[in-house]
Amino acid sequence: MLDTVSRPKSCAKKAVVRKKDKEDKEQTSECVYKVPCANCDKTYLVETERKLGIRLQEHRTEVEFKTKRAFTRNQRSSTSAEYNKSVLIDHAL
């Protein structure tokens, strides 16, 4: 006589072991990230200790703020010597 064996539908290991939750990339801190330029072939490697999502939002906000300002000729020449937070901002402007 031939006996058949089937696998159980669930096993004890699945009930006990839980997979790690994947961390959202924007919640990552203390990392190096790569930012490609949308207008040319340059790429910037940037290091931050803060959360990646917050830092990327700061880059976006600063670029938007500086590009949307209305300038007179005198203001535009004085802002060219202005200090920016990062080389990303310098490149974008």
C-alpha positions, 0 to 999 in steps of 0.5 A, spaced: 500 500 500 502 506 498 502 512 503 501 519 500 504 525 504 502 532 503 505 539 506 501 542 511 498 549 509 502 553 514 508 551 518 510 554 525 516 558 522 511 562 518 507 564 524 514 565 529 518 569 524 516 576 521 520 579 515 523 586 517 519 592 514 523 595 509 525 602 510 522 607 506 528 611 502 526 618 504 526 616 511 534 614 511 539 618 514 546 618 514 547 616 507 550 618 500 545 620 495 546 621 487 542 627 484 543 627 476 542 634 473 535 634 468 538 639 463 545 636 462 549 629 464 552 632 470 551 628 477 552 630 484 554 625 490 552 628 496 552 626 503 547 628 509 546 626 516 539 628 516 533 624 513 534 624 505 526 626 504 527 632 508 534 634 505 531 633 497 525 637 499 530 643 501 534 642 495 527 643 491 525 649 495 531 653 495 531 652 487 524 654 486 525 660 491 531 662 487 529 661 480 522 665 481 524 671 484 523 677 480 530 681 479 532 688 477 539 688 473 542 691 480 539 685 484 541 680 479 548 682 479 549 682 487 545 675 487 551 672 483 556 673 488 551 670 494 552 664 498 548 658 496 547 652 501 550 647 496 553 646 489 546 643 487 543 650 487 549 653 484 549 648 478 541 649 478 542 657 478 
